[in-house]
Amino acid sequence: MVTFVNKLTVHGDIDRFLAVKDRLTAYMSSQPGYIGHEALRHLGDERIFLELAVWQDAEAHRNAVRSEQFQALVKDLGPLATPEPGLYETVEAAPGVR
């Protein structure tokens, strides 16, 4: 398993950002290899979000983001937020976390 982590700093309208994020999440959650996700919002700065998505493997995630449908959806995100994405592997996990 791999975890996709994306820090998003919103510089546009937050409600529009959330609507775009919801469309992207709906698409990604329907893709092969998708396991689950969590969205977090910074307590000290409401414009900063973290998206954590667990995938079966890196190839499943790559296939999802290479699709034409994803590319069309993600274009709407650019004017609203700056993403800082990355794929991660677990090196340590405590009981009760995930």
Buried (B, 14 or more C-beta within 10 A) or exposed (E): EBBBBBBBEBEBEBEBBBEBBEBBBEBBEEBEBBEEBEBEBEEEEEBBBBBBBBBEEBEBBEBBEEEEEBEEBBEBBEEBBEBEEEBEEEEEEEEEEE
